[in-house]
């Protein structure tokens, strides 16, 4: 599905041409090629990368098989856009960094950072309207939906070995990137404490593959080097009502956000206190839902290649996100808080 989004986005870019597609299922690759007027269709990703007409590659495939092709692309000097999560581990991203040379490399976890609501919230934090950061909260719950008849869940989606994890890497990484972007990447992680749960056995059929071994519900707390705390809860197919809420609290005020796609009317509100102690709420952004979130990572990537810069979420930022993912799963597995190693380039 997401590969089609990337193909459509590339076709919409004024400064890029879609020249080749690849898929193990050649029929699917040919269909995308036909839909977008692309003659070159490969069954092998490595063969596509070797094509001299290809300058940049988008890897939209399960994380467990992405690193091999990413390494091939970087060794070939190709610019690279990675679907989320960026890798299976922080060590893979460090390896990408060693191989990248002058290449432009980005990660699609940035999707929601391009929205107008995110821009308004970031500018508010930059101006110091809420003061020094204290607590950043995200709670995103997708309750149980009716089973889709004859739907066969993919084997990779909730598997550690095939995709690096479950709902945290499938959706929670968007929350982390979104909140890091709004706060100017000041929330550098120091310690992570987490708990994760698999889908309830009586809800699993038709919602996850029988071999799934990763979480559909996760809670984590991150203590950051700046002294702020980030709290994240994400759940999918859980016995709860749908709920989506983001809050960024400082010592002078707090922001309340509704991320796009979760509502028909994304809204950003700031709460402040006047000199007399009265709470004042002001809406600083409200607009219709945006449908460009799947397009913007590619357009930003193309612009980055053209302008000789790195994309919105580059390898340095992707490494921060990946270290949080790694620490979350280790904490959930061991039941202990996990320290995140400090790195000069992270």
WOQUITA-V617854 format. One record per residue. N is the residue number from 1. RES is the residue in one small letter. PHI is phi in radians with two decimals (999 if undefined). OMEGA is omega in whole degrees, -180 to 180 (NA if undefined). Layout:
n:N res:RES phi:PHI omega:OMEGA
n:N res:RES phi:PHI omega:OMEGA
//
This chain:
n:1 res:x phi:999 omega:-175
n:2 res:x phi:-1.21 omega:176
n:3 res:x phi:-1.06 omega:177
n:4 res:x phi:-1.12 omega:177
n:5 res:x phi:-1.02 omega:-179
n:6 res:x phi:-1.14 omega:178
n:7 res:x phi:-1.10 omega:179
n:8 res:x phi:-1.13 omega:180
n:9 res:x phi:-1.14 omega:179
n:10 res:x phi:-1.12 omega:178
n:11 res:x phi:-1.12 omega:-180
n:12 res:x phi:-1.43 omega:-178
n:13 res:x phi:-1.35 omega:-179
n:14 res:x phi:-1.22 omega:-173
n:15 res:x phi:-1.94 omega:179
n:16 res:x phi:-2.55 omega:176
n:17 res:x phi:-2.12 omega:173
n:18 res:x phi:-1.45 omega:-172
n:19 res:x phi:-1.96 omega:-178
n:20 res:x phi:-2.78 omega:174
n:21 res:x phi:-2.34 omega:179
n:22 res:x phi:-2.45 omega:175
n:23 res:x phi:-2.82 omega:175
n:24 res:x phi:-1.05 omega:174
n:25 res:x phi:-1.56 omega:-174
n:26 res:x phi:-1.06 omega:180
n:27 res:x phi:-1.07 omega:178
n:28 res:x phi:-1.16 omega:179
n:29 res:x phi:-1.09 omega:179
n:30 res:x phi:-1.12 omega:180
n:31 res:x phi:-1.14 omega:178
n:32 res:x phi:-1.10 omega:177
n:33 res:x phi:-1.02 omega:179
n:34 res:x phi:-1.12 omega:-178
n:35 res:x phi:-1.12 omega:-174
n:36 res:x phi:-2.07 omega:176
n:37 res:x phi:1.17 omega:-179
n:38 res:x phi:-1.84 omega:-177
n:39 res:x phi:-1.48 omega:-175
n:40 res:x phi:-1.50 omega:180
n:41 res:x phi:-2.23 omega:-178
n:42 res:x phi:-2.10 omega:170
n:43 res:x phi:-1.55 omega:-178
n:44 res:x phi:-1.88 omega:175
n:45 res:x phi:-1.11 omega:179
n:46 res:x phi:-1.10 omega:178
n:47 res:x phi:-1.15 omega:176
n:48 res:x phi:-1.05 omega:-178
n:49 res:x phi:-1.08 omega:-179
n:50 res:x phi:-1.28 omega:-179
n:51 res:x phi:-1.08 omega:-177
n:52 res:x phi:-1.14 omega:179
n:53 res:x phi:-1.37 omega:-178
n:54 res:x phi:-1.51 omega:176
n:55 res:x phi:-1.69 omega:-174
n:56 res:x phi:-2.45 omega:-174
n:57 res:x phi:-2.23 omega:172
n:58 res:x phi:-1.89 omega:-180
n:59 res:x phi:-1.80 omega:180
n:60 res:x phi:-1.97 omega:-178
n:61 res:x phi:-2.66 omega:-176
n:62 res:x phi:-0.93 omega:-173
n:63 res:x phi:-1.05 omega:-175
n:64 res:x phi:-1.11 omega:178
n:65 res:x phi:-1.99 omega:-175
n:66 res:x phi:-1.42 omega:-172
n:67 res:x phi:-1.07 omega:-179
n:68 res:x phi:-1.06 omega:-180
n:69 res:x phi:-1.24 omega:177
n:70 res:x phi:-1.08 omega:179
n:71 res:x phi:-1.12 omega:178
n:72 res:x phi:-1.09 omega:-179
n:73 res:x phi:-1.11 omega:-178
n:74 res:x phi:-1.19 omega:177
n:75 res:x phi:-1.14 omega:178
n:76 res:x phi:-1.49 omega:178
n:77 res:x phi:1.35 omega:-179
n:78 res:x phi:-1.52 omega:169
n:79 res:x phi:-1.22 omega:-167
n:80 res:x phi:-2.48 omega:172
n:81 res:x phi:-2.04 omega:-175
n:82 res:x phi:-1.81 omega:170
n:83 res:x phi:-1.18 omega:179
n:84 res:x phi:-1.54 omega:-10
n:85 res:x phi:-1.16 omega:-174
n:86 res:x phi:-1.11 omega:-177
n:87 res:x phi:-2.86 omega:175
n:88 res:x phi:-1.46 omega:-177
n:89 res:x phi:-2.84 omega:178
n:90 res:x phi:-1.08 omega:-179
n:91 res:x phi:-1.11 omega:177
n:92 res:x phi:-1.13 omega:180
n:93 res:x phi:-1.18 omega:176
n:94 res:x phi:-1.06 omega:178
n:95 res:x phi:-1.18 omega:175
n:96 res:x phi:-0.98 omega:-178
n:97 res:x phi:-1.09 omega:178
n:98 res:x phi:-1.20 omega:-176
n:99 res:x phi:-1.63 omega:-165
n:100 res:x phi:-1.20 omega:-178
n:101 res:x phi:0.98 omega:180
n:102 res:x phi:-1.65 omega:-176
n:103 res:x phi:-1.21 omega:172
n:104 res:x phi:-1.59 omega:-178
n:105 res:x phi:-2.32 omega:-179
n:106 res:x phi:-2.38 omega:-179
n:107 res:x phi:-2.21 omega:-175
n:108 res:x phi:-1.34 omega:176
n:109 res:x phi:-1.13 omega:-179
n:110 res:x phi:-1.37 omega:-170
n:111 res:x phi:-0.74 omega:-172
n:112 res:x phi:-1.41 omega:-179
n:113 res:x phi:-1.30 omega:-178
n:114 res:x phi:-1.55 omega:-178
n:115 res:x phi:-1.31 omega:179
n:116 res:x phi:-1.16 omega:177
n:117 res:x phi:-1.11 omega:177
n:118 res:x phi:-1.11 omega:179
n:119 res:x phi:-1.09 omega:-179
n:120 res:x phi:-1.10 omega:180
n:121 res:x phi:-1.17 omega:180
n:122 res:x phi:-1.07 omega:180
n:123 res:x phi:-1.10 omega:178
n:124 res:x phi:-1.11 omega:179
n:125 res:x phi:-1.15 omega:-180
n:126 res:x phi:-1.08 omega:179
n:127 res:x phi:-1.24 omega:-178
n:128 res:x phi:1.46 omega:-176
n:129 res:x phi:-1.11 omega:179
n:130 res:x phi:-1.84 omega:177
n:131 res:x phi:1.36 omega:-178
n:132 res:x phi:-1.35 omega:-177
n:133 res:x phi:-1.10 omega:177
n:134 res:x phi:-2.15 omega:-176
n:135 res:x phi:-2.31 omega:174
n:136 res:x phi:-2.09 omega:-176
n:137 res:x phi:-2.12 omega:171
n:138 res:x phi:-2.48 omega:174
n:139 res:x phi:-2.32 omega:-179
n:140 res:x phi:-2.23 omega:-177
n:141 res:x phi:-2.07 omega:171
n:142 res:x phi:-1.89 omega:-178
n:143 res:x phi:-1.22 omega:-178
n:144 res:x phi:-1.14 omega:175
n:145 res:x phi:-1.84 omega:177
n:146 res:x phi:-1.02 omega:178
n:147 res:x phi:-1.11 omega:177
n:148 res:x phi:-1.52 omega:-179
n:149 res:x phi:-1.00 omega:176
n:150 res:x phi:1.12 omega:178
n:151 res:x phi:-1.34 omega:178
n:152 res:x phi:-1.96 omega:-178
n:153 res:x phi:-1.04 omega:179
n:154 res:x phi:-1.16 omega:-176
n:155 res:x phi:-1.18 omega:-172
n:156 res:x phi:-1.46 omega:-162
n:157 res:x phi:-1.17 omega:-179
n:158 res:x phi:-2.19 omega:-180
n:159 res:x phi:-2.34 omega:178
n:160 res:x phi:-1.13 omega:-175
n:161 res:x phi:-1.23 omega:-175
n:162 res:x phi:-1.71 omega:-177
n:163 res:x phi:-2.36 omega:176
n:164 res:x phi:1.48 omega:-179
n:165 res:x phi:2.73 omega:-177
n:166 res:x phi:-2.06 omega:-172
n:167 res:x phi:-1.17 omega:178
n:168 res:x phi:-1.10 omega:-179
n:169 res:x phi:-1.38 omega:-179
n:170 res:x phi:-1.39 omega:-179
n:171 res:x phi:-2.38 omega:-176
n:172 res:x phi:-1.02 omega:179
n:173 res:x phi:-1.14 omega:173
n:174 res:x phi:-1.10 omega:179
n:175 res:x phi:-1.05 omega:-178
n:176 res:x phi:-1.08 omega:-180
n:177 res:x phi:-1.09 omega:-180
n:178 res:x phi:-1.01 omega:-178
n:179 res:x phi:-1.26 omega:175
n:180 res:x phi:-1.09 omega:180
n:181 res:x phi:-1.09 omega:-178
n:182 res:x phi:-1.06 omega:-178
n:183 res:x phi:-1.59 omega:176
n:184 res:x phi:1.19 omega:-180
n:185 res:x phi:1.00 omega:175
n:186 res:x phi:-1.41 omega:-175
n:187 res:x phi:-1.49 omega:179
n:188 res:x phi:-1.23 omega:-172
n:189 res:x phi:-1.23 omega:179
n:190 res:x phi:-2.09 omega:-178
n:191 res:x phi:-2.43 omega:180
n:192 res:x phi:-2.20 omega:173
n:193 res:x phi:-2.18 omega:-172
n:194 res:x phi:-2.54 omega:171
n:195 res:x phi:-2.44 omega:-179
n:196 res:x phi:-2.35 omega:-180
n:197 res:x phi:-2.29 omega:174
n:198 res:x phi:-1.35 omega:177
n:199 res:x phi:-1.12 omega:178
n:200 res:x phi:-1.06 omega:-175
n:201 res:x phi:-0.93 omega:-177
n:202 res:x phi:-1.36 omega:177
n:203 res:x phi:-1.88 omega:-170
n:204 res:x phi:-1.23 omega:-173
n:205 res:x phi:-1.05 omega:178
n:206 res:x phi:1.38 omega:180
n:207 res:x phi:-2.05 omega:173
n:208 res:x phi:-2.39 omega:177
n:209 res:x phi:-1.18 omega:-180
n:210 res:x phi:-0.99 omega:180
n:211 res:x phi:-1.57 omega:-179
n:212 res:x phi:-1.08 omega:-179
n:213 res:x phi:-2.32 omega:-177
n:214 res:x phi:-1.93 omega:-171
n:215 res:x phi:-1.46 omega:166
n:216 res:x phi:-2.05 omega:179
n:217 res:x phi:-2.61 omega:-176
n:218 res:x phi:-2.53 omega:175
n:219 res:x phi:-2.29 omega:177
n:220 res:x phi:-2.48 omega:175
n:221 res:x phi:-2.18 omega:-179
n:222 res:x phi:-2.07 omega:170
n:223 res:x phi:-1.59 omega:-174
n:224 res:x phi:-1.76 omega:-176
n:225 res:x phi:-1.10 omega:180
n:226 res:x phi:-1.39 omega:-180
n:227 res:x phi:1.71 omega:178
n:228 res:x phi:-1.35 omega:179
n:229 res:x phi:-2.17 omega:176
n:230 res:x phi:-1.94 omega:180
n:231 res:x phi:-2.02 omega:-178
n:232 res:x phi:-2.34 omega:171
n:233 res:x phi:-2.25 omega:177
n:234 res:x phi:-2.34 omega:178
n:235 res:x phi:-2.51 omega:179
n:236 res:x phi:-2.37 omega:-178
n:237 res:x phi:0.97 omega:178
n:238 res:x phi:-1.96 omega:-177
n:239 res:x phi:-1.44 omega:-180
n:240 res:x phi:-2.46 omega:172
n:241 res:x phi:-1.33 omega:175
n:242 res:x phi:-1.07 omega:178
n:243 res:x phi:-2.69 omega:176
n:244 res:x phi:-2.38 omega:-178
n:245 res:x phi:-2.68 omega:176
n:246 res:x phi:-2.20 omega:-179
n:247 res:x phi:-2.48 omega:178
n:248 res:x phi:-2.15 omega:-172
n:249 res:x phi:-1.93 omega:173
n:250 res:x phi:-2.11 omega:-179
n:251 res:x phi:-1.42 omega:180
n:252 res:x phi:-2.07 omega:-179
n:253 res:x phi:3.13 omega:-180
n:254 res:x phi:-2.54 omega:177
n:255 res:x phi:-1.83 omega:174
n:256 res:x phi:-2.08 omega:-173
n:257 res:x phi:-2.21 omega:168
n:258 res:x phi:-2.13 omega:-178
n:259 res:x phi:-1.19 omega:179
n:260 res:x phi:-1.01 omega:-176
n:261 res:x phi:1.36 omega:178
n:262 res:x phi:-1.67 omega:-179
n:263 res:x phi:-2.75 omega:176
n:264 res:x phi:-1.30 omega:-177
n:265 res:x phi:-2.39 omega:178
n:266 res:x phi:-0.95 omega:-175
n:267 res:x phi:-2.41 omega:172
n:268 res:x phi:-2.18 omega:-178
n:269 res:x phi:-2.16 omega:176
n:270 res:x phi:-1.99 omega:174
n:271 res:x phi:-1.82 omega:176
n:272 res:x phi:-2.33 omega:180
n:273 res:x phi:-2.06 omega:179
n:274 res:x phi:-1.38 omega:-177
n:275 res:x phi:-0.97 omega:179
n:276 res:x phi:-1.49 omega:178
n:277 res:x phi:1.66 omega:-180
n:278 res:x phi:-1.47 omega:179
n:279 res:x phi:-1.39 omega:-180
n:280 res:x phi:-2.16 omega:178
n:281 res:x phi:-1.93 omega:-179
n:282 res:x phi:-2.28 omega:176
n:283 res:x phi:-1.43 omega:-179
n:284 res:x phi:-1.78 omega:174
n:285 res:x phi:-2.73 omega:171
n:286 res:x phi:-2.68 omega:-177
n:287 res:x phi:-2.79 omega:179
n:288 res:x phi:-1.19 omega:177
n:289 res:x phi:-1.03 omega:-176
n:290 res:x phi:-1.82 omega:-177
n:291 res:x phi:-1.95 omega:-177
n:292 res:x phi:-1.81 omega:-174
n:293 res:x phi:-1.12 omega:180
n:294 res:x phi:-1.47 omega:-180
n:295 res:x phi:-1.62 omega:-169
n:296 res:x phi:-1.11 omega:178
n:297 res:x phi:-1.02 omega:179
n:298 res:x phi:-1.22 omega:-179
n:299 res:x phi:-1.11 omega:177
n:300 res:x phi:-1.16 omega:178
n:301 res:x phi:-1.09 omega:179
n:302 res:x phi:-1.06 omega:179
n:303 res:x phi:-1.09 omega:180
n:304 res:x phi:-1.11 omega:178
n:305 res:x phi:-1.09 omega:-179
n:306 res:x phi:-1.13 omega:-174
n:307 res:x phi:-1.65 omega:179
n:308 res:x phi:1.20 omega:177
n:309 res:x phi:-2.21 omega:175
n:310 res:x phi:-1.69 omega:-180
n:311 res:x phi:-1.22 omega:-177
n:312 res:x phi:-0.92 omega:175
n:313 res:x phi:-1.95 omega:-178
n:314 res:x phi:-1.61 omega:-177
n:315 res:x phi:-1.13 omega:180
n:316 res:x phi:-1.09 omega:178
n:317 res:x phi:-1.27 omega:178
n:318 res:x phi:-1.06 omega:178
n:319 res:x phi:-1.14 omega:177
n:320 res:x phi:-1.04 omega:180
n:321 res:x phi:-1.10 omega:-178
n:322 res:x phi:-1.15 omega:178
n:323 res:x phi:-1.13 omega:175
n:324 res:x phi:-1.16 omega:178
n:325 res:x phi:-1.05 omega:-180
n:326 res:x phi:-1.04 omega:-178
n:327 res:x phi:-1.19 omega:179
n:328 res:x phi:-1.07 omega:-178
n:329 res:x phi:-1.19 omega:177
n:330 res:x phi:-1.17 omega:179
n:331 res:x phi:-1.13 omega:180
n:332 res:x phi:-1.11 omega:-178
n:333 res:x phi:-1.32 omega:-174
n:334 res:x phi:-1.71 omega:-176
n:335 res:x phi:1.32 omega:-178
n:336 res:x phi:-2.19 omega:174
n:337 res:x phi:-1.19 omega:-177
n:338 res:x phi:-2.07 omega:175
n:339 res:x phi:-1.42 omega:177
n:340 res:x phi:-1.78 omega:-175
n:341 res:x phi:-1.18 omega:177
n:342 res:x phi:-1.37 omega:178
n:343 res:x phi:-2.31 omega:-177
n:344 res:x phi:-1.04 omega:-175
n:345 res:x phi:-1.75 omega:-180
n:346 res:x phi:-1.97 omega:NA
//
